[in-house]
Amino acid sequence: MEPLTTDDGGTHTSGINCHRLLRGGKQPYPHSLSSRQMESLVALCDTFLPSIDASNIKDGDLRRFYKTSASMIGVPEHYGGYLCGTLKNPRLDLLFMVFWLLSTWFGTFIICGTASLSNKFPYFQRFSQVSQKKREEIVLSWSLSYFSILNMLYKCLKYLITRIFFTLVDEKNMNPSWKAIGYCGPDPDFAGRRGQQDEEIEKMYGPLHEVLVDMETPRPKLLHILQQSGFTVTASPDNTSTIHTDVVVVGSGSGGGVVAGVLAKAGYKVLVLEKGNYFARQNLSLLEGPTLDVMYERAGFLAADDLGALILAASTVGGGSAINWSASIRTPTHVINEWSKEYGLELFSGKSYKEALDIICERMGVHEPDLRKEGLSNEVLRKGCLELGYPVNTIPCNAPPDHFCGWCNFGCKDGKKKGTQETWLVDMATSGNGVILPKCRALKILYDKKKGFRNKAKGVVFEFEKEKGEKETHLVLSKVTIAASGALNTPALLLKSGLRNPNIGKHLHIHPSILAWGYFPSDTPLGQSDGNNKKSYEGAIMSAMSTVVGNFDTSGYGAVIQTPSVHPGMHSILTPWVSSIDFKDRMSRYSRTAQIFALARDKGSGSVHQFPNSLEYHLDATDEKNLMRGMEKLLRILAAAGAEEIGTNHVTGERLNVKHASSKEFENFVSKASSRGLEDLSTPITSAHQMGSCRMGIDPKQSVVNQRGETWEVEGLFLADTSVFPTALGVNPMVTVQAISYCTAQFILEFLKGLHH
């Protein structure tokens, strides 16, 4: 089942013929698996999600859901496409080898053991010949195996197969499982408005349509467009262009967007390079699978090398601010004190940083949400905390109180969520001093090497990939260069550019999070809601937070409790699989299953010095302890809120029917679930925040940038993203990174003024 595409490969989302950059989208990658490898992959996909006899089920939609197998809707082909075109992991070659081995009798015996044997001659079988029951026993044994390679094999199969199954859409943008699990697909309100011809162009395309420059444009016209925007451009015979500007910004998210807006408004020419695409309001799909494919790093399949942490990171104009959950929390006092006193960073104790926080929150229109419209999981978290006497706060959002969309992680349909593409980049656009080049990847930062003196930044080499796969390389020469491509990509860019500071790519923090779930039948009373039949994906995504184990009164090294946005694909990744029928049973209750999580302010750290080929991360013992304390509170909160059943996402699928359990059984369950530990990677750890990989400091031996955001090695090279955080923050980072970047922008203005004297 292929997404409906236009004749030039863009995802069709409305009846409007619009500029190619305003449409976006892409088709799945073709795969290069052999027929033998595909035979194994098909069998594996149908092991996890087979066709199950459902003749006793009266509901037609539910019956079709149980009867639909993964191979019936093309999951194996899409899996192969992701494997060959999207994923990067140092152990992927082993997966190709496993598929081949499972297509042979000897390979199947080596990997699966005696469970793969038949009681009939010739006894040995290929994996596809093994019975469904035995295949399920085999993959379940991998999930519990002491051998890490089998553990990883299970995860790589389960995570991808289930996510693809629940996110694939047909030409009508529907998935055969959605009605059965109570999911409506894209926001019905948005779907009803799409395709209207009489909308104003800004409402349809967003406010950035005039500053987007399509590098696919024929060369003479492209040069004319850039020159009209005030940039000097020279072209060489080999089609390489050199663009001259005051400032080049690599990245357009919460850091780069702020800097670009401030500098352009001050009168400097700013060119923004963004490796992701631009998705305007009316050309969003609000479909989980297609959106993850085109607006997220690695199509949403990014993970640590050992698959111990699943990581969400943005790759689109607006960066994380375009697809985050709106939470707008100021830098906590204990963090400001730590960074200013323990790390000696006077920036954070000064008046300018406090003013920056005020300016940022005002520019983003930060408000408290309307609690009558908060999502199911938030209602559960709030009610459970109130019942138990735990502290619970309302999270401010960068949107007006009447904004309570549950699809914000797929882009904002009406521009009410004030990401940088609706604020700071708009300032750049209205100034007339900036342009954005989407789908352009920075390859290298250019700088002059000076003996005995600091190197001096002079621009960026970047690459543009055409629709047909051809690549062009171009240059930007600038007075100031700003790397703002996030805590994962910025270190890689610096290292590729020849910077040698040993701190680059180290000290990565990810706010590791673990989840617990509760099932709430539709008649469960929850409180302030306008009805007790709310679906798990409806309403404001993140509006409640508890600091019951946050340690905010001391160091802040604890865990906050919050709620995620979990649409069917992500829900299926997290949901334990212990058998095919149990998994479909669990997924059939999706729309009334609330998930809440504990997020640690981590002392442990990782490394991205070889990203995108490698991402290492290791939990600290303190972080593990804090997450386990958080797990205990998660389960108590869910039960106190009235859940009929509660459980964790541990591979064993542990759960407890609270209504029928004695108090002793409940306490035993909570104790076991919160004391197990996380070292064996059998509980999924997730992350939506990455920071600290090019940290700020006062000593070049311990940090990458100084308090001004300028690198110690290269004069005129500034960083403006979460990579500069001295430590993990402990709460959602959007306000903090924008405030730091705003201060960095003021230092850059001083730097630019100094060049003229």
Secondary structure, 3 states (H helix, E strand, C coil): CCCCECCCCCECCCCCCCCHHHCCCCCCCCCCCCHHHHHHHHHHHHHHCCCCCCCCCCCHHHHHHHHCCCHHHCHHHHHHHHHHHCCCCCCHHHHHHHHHHCCCHHHHHHHHHHHHCCCCCCCCCCHHHCCHHHHHHHHHHHHCCCCHHHHHHHHHHHHHHHHHHHHCCCCCCCCCCHHHHCCCCCCHHHHHHCCCCCCCHHHHHCCCCCCECCCCCCHHHHHHHHHHCCCEEEECCCCCEEEEEEEEEECCCCCHHHHHHHHHHCCCCEEEEECCECCCHHHCCCCHHHHHHHHEHHHHCEECCCCCEEECCECECCCHHHHCCCECCCCCHHHHHHHHHHCCCHHHHCHHHHHHHHHHHHHCCCECCCHHHECHHHHHHHHHHHHHCCCCEECCECCCCCCCCCCHHHCCCCCCCCCHHHCHHHHHHHHCCEEEEECEEEEEEEEECCCCCCEEEEEEEEEEECCCCCEEEEEEEEEEEEECCHHHHHHHHHHHCCCCCCCCCCCEECCCEEEEEEECCCCCCCCCCCCCCCCCCCCECCCEEEEEECCCCCCCCCEEEECCCCCHHHHHHHCCCCCHHHHHHHHHCHHHEEEEEEEECCCCCEECCCCCCCCEECCCHHHHHHHHHHHHHHHHHHHHCCCCEEEECCCCCCEEECCCCCHHHHHHHHHHHCCCCCCCCCCCEEECCCECCCCECCCCCCCCECCCCEECCEECEEECCHHHCCCCCCCCCHHHHHHHHHHHHHHHHHHHHHHCC
